[in-house]
C-alpha cells in the first residue's frame, strides 16, 4: 500500500462517521448501522443501547465486522466506491475501564449531541479492536492491512 493509499484510508475513516456493523445473531449473520468514533490507534468506538439486538450479539460473540463506505460520486462505478471492511473483536468499555475516558471523549467529540444518552442506563460504550482491514481505494486498488500495520498507520501524525 502506498503512502497515498494509507492517507486516503485514514481520511475515509475520519471523514465518515457511520458504519455497517455485522454481528452473529442466533447463529445467523445480522447487519445494522452504528455511528462510530476513532481512538488514536484506530480502534473504533460505538455507543449502543442494550435494547439493540447487535449489543446482545456482541456480548454473546465478540467477533464483528464493520464496513465503512466512502462517497460515491456521479459516474462512478459501484466497484470504484472507496470502502474499508474490518474484522475485529468488540468489548464493552465500562466507566471503570482504563480507556473509558478516551473512548467517551472521542465519541462525544464526534457526536456532541449524544451527551444525554450517556445518562441512559441502557447505553454502553464498546471498543472494537480491528484484527485486520480490507481497504478498497477504487477499482483494482484493494489492500489487506494486518492489525499491527493498521494501528501504526492510524497512530501516525500525517494525514
Backbone torsions as a table, in degrees:
resi	resn	phi	psi	omega
1	UNK	NA	132.0	-178.7
2	UNK	-77.3	162.8	174.5
3	UNK	-58.1	-34.8	178.3
4	UNK	-65.0	-41.0	177.1
5	UNK	-65.4	-39.8	177.2
6	UNK	-60.0	-45.3	178.4
7	UNK	-62.4	-41.9	-177.3
8	UNK	-68.6	-33.7	175.2
9	UNK	-64.3	-47.5	-179.5
10	UNK	-62.1	-42.5	179.0
11	UNK	-63.5	-41.1	177.7
12	UNK	-57.3	-47.8	-176.9
13	UNK	-70.0	-30.3	177.8
14	UNK	-79.4	-32.4	-177.0
15	UNK	-78.5	-43.1	-179.9
16	UNK	-82.0	155.2	-179.5
17	UNK	-134.9	9.5	-179.7
18	UNK	-132.1	140.3	178.8
19	UNK	-132.2	155.3	168.0
20	UNK	-86.3	126.4	-178.9
21	UNK	-106.8	124.6	177.6
22	UNK	-106.4	127.1	178.2
23	UNK	-127.5	171.7	175.2
24	UNK	-101.1	117.4	-177.0
25	UNK	-119.1	108.7	-179.3
26	UNK	52.8	41.1	177.4
27	UNK	83.4	-1.3	-178.8
28	UNK	-117.7	149.1	176.2
29	UNK	-69.4	142.3	177.4
30	UNK	-137.7	141.5	-178.3
31	UNK	-125.8	137.1	177.2
32	UNK	-140.5	175.9	179.4
33	UNK	-107.6	137.6	175.6
34	UNK	-138.7	137.0	167.8
35	UNK	-70.8	147.4	179.6
36	UNK	-139.4	156.6	171.7
37	UNK	-126.0	166.3	-178.5
38	UNK	-114.9	138.1	167.6
39	UNK	-85.2	167.9	-176.2
40	UNK	-57.4	-32.2	-178.8
41	UNK	-87.6	2.8	178.9
42	UNK	93.9	-2.9	173.6
43	UNK	-63.0	147.9	-177.6
44	UNK	-101.9	140.0	-179.6
45	UNK	-114.7	129.1	174.6
46	UNK	-125.6	152.5	-179.7
47	UNK	-123.4	109.6	-168.8
48	UNK	-129.6	153.9	-180.0
49	UNK	-87.1	144.5	175.1
50	UNK	-63.8	-20.9	178.5
51	UNK	-73.3	-19.1	-178.6
52	UNK	-77.9	138.2	179.2
53	UNK	-58.2	-40.4	-176.5
54	UNK	-64.8	-26.9	177.8
55	UNK	-66.6	-47.8	178.1
56	UNK	-62.8	-38.7	178.6
57	UNK	-59.7	-45.1	-178.8
58	UNK	-66.7	-31.3	177.9
59	UNK	-71.1	-30.4	179.9
60	UNK	-86.8	-31.8	-179.0
61	UNK	-146.3	110.9	-172.3
62	UNK	-72.3	-17.2	-178.7
63	UNK	-71.3	126.5	-179.0
64	UNK	-136.8	166.4	170.3
65	UNK	-127.9	149.4	175.8
66	UNK	-135.2	145.0	176.0
67	UNK	-128.6	122.9	176.0
68	UNK	-112.7	121.7	-179.7
69	UNK	-100.8	138.5	171.8
70	UNK	-84.3	179.7	-179.6
71	UNK	-72.4	144.4	174.9
72	UNK	-108.5	117.1	-177.0
73	UNK	-91.3	163.6	179.3
74	UNK	-57.2	135.1	178.5
75	UNK	82.7	-4.3	-179.4
76	UNK	-81.7	131.6	173.3
77	UNK	-65.4	148.3	179.0
78	UNK	-57.4	-35.9	-179.2
79	UNK	-69.1	-15.9	179.7
80	UNK	-88.8	-11.1	-176.4
81	UNK	-63.5	123.2	179.0
82	UNK	-61.5	145.2	-179.6
83	UNK	-163.5	152.4	176.4
84	UNK	-128.8	122.4	179.4
85	UNK	-111.8	120.8	-177.5
86	UNK	-105.4	151.4	160.4
87	UNK	-125.3	144.3	-177.2
88	UNK	-172.5	-169.4	-178.6
89	UNK	-117.9	130.1	178.0
90	UNK	-100.5	135.2	175.0
91	UNK	-137.1	140.2	177.4
92	UNK	-64.8	142.0	-178.4
93	UNK	-120.4	86.4	-177.5
94	UNK	-73.1	163.5	-177.8
95	UNK	-54.4	-27.1	-179.7
96	UNK	-85.1	-4.8	179.7
97	UNK	-69.7	145.3	-178.5
98	UNK	-59.6	-28.9	-177.6
99	UNK	-100.4	9.3	-178.6
100	UNK	-60.2	-47.4	-177.0
101	UNK	-60.8	-44.6	179.1
102	UNK	-63.8	-41.4	-179.4
103	UNK	-66.3	-45.7	179.8
104	UNK	-64.3	-43.5	179.7
105	UNK	-61.5	-45.0	179.4
106	UNK	-63.2	-42.5	-178.8
107	UNK	-65.5	-46.1	-178.6
108	UNK	-71.6	-26.0	174.8
109	UNK	-65.2	-35.1	-179.4
110	UNK	-86.5	-33.3	-176.1
111	UNK	-130.3	68.6	-176.5
112	UNK	-60.2	-27.9	179.3
113	UNK	-70.0	-8.2	-179.8
114	UNK	-85.3	-4.6	-177.4
115	UNK	-48.8	-46.9	-178.9
116	UNK	-58.8	-29.9	-177.9
117	UNK	-67.8	-19.4	176.6
118	UNK	-70.2	-15.1	175.5
119	UNK	-89.1	-9.9	179.1
120	UNK	-79.4	131.2	-177.1
121	UNK	-66.0	-20.5	-175.9
122	UNK	-93.8	-1.3	-179.7
123	UNK	-96.8	141.0	178.5
124	UNK	-138.4	150.1	170.5
125	UNK	-85.0	142.1	170.4
126	UNK	-125.9	140.8	173.4
127	UNK	-109.1	128.5	178.6
128	UNK	-104.7	115.9	-179.8
129	UNK	-92.4	108.3	-178.7
130	UNK	-63.7	136.1	173.3
131	UNK	-94.0	-18.1	179.0
132	UNK	174.3	163.4	-177.4
133	UNK	-136.7	139.1	169.8
134	UNK	-108.9	113.0	-176.7
135	UNK	-108.2	125.0	175.5
136	UNK	-111.3	110.9	-177.8
137	UNK	-86.1	-15.1	-178.6
138	UNK	165.1	-174.9	-178.7
139	UNK	-59.3	128.2	179.3
140	UNK	61.0	29.3	177.6
141	UNK	-132.2	69.0	-177.2
142	UNK	-113.2	139.2	-175.7
143	UNK	-138.1	136.9	171.8
144	UNK	-99.1	130.4	-177.3
145	UNK	-121.8	120.2	178.9
146	UNK	-75.1	161.9	-173.2
147	UNK	-53.2	-48.8	-176.1
148	UNK	-61.4	-45.1	179.4
149	UNK	-65.7	-38.1	178.2
150	UNK	-62.1	-47.8	-178.9
151	UNK	-63.2	-38.8	177.3
152	UNK	-64.5	-43.2	179.2
153	UNK	-61.1	-44.7	-177.6
154	UNK	-72.1	-31.3	-179.9
155	UNK	-78.7	-17.5	179.6
156	UNK	-63.9	142.8	-176.5
157	UNK	-74.9	-19.2	-173.4
158	UNK	-80.7	128.3	171.3
159	UNK	-135.6	NA	NA
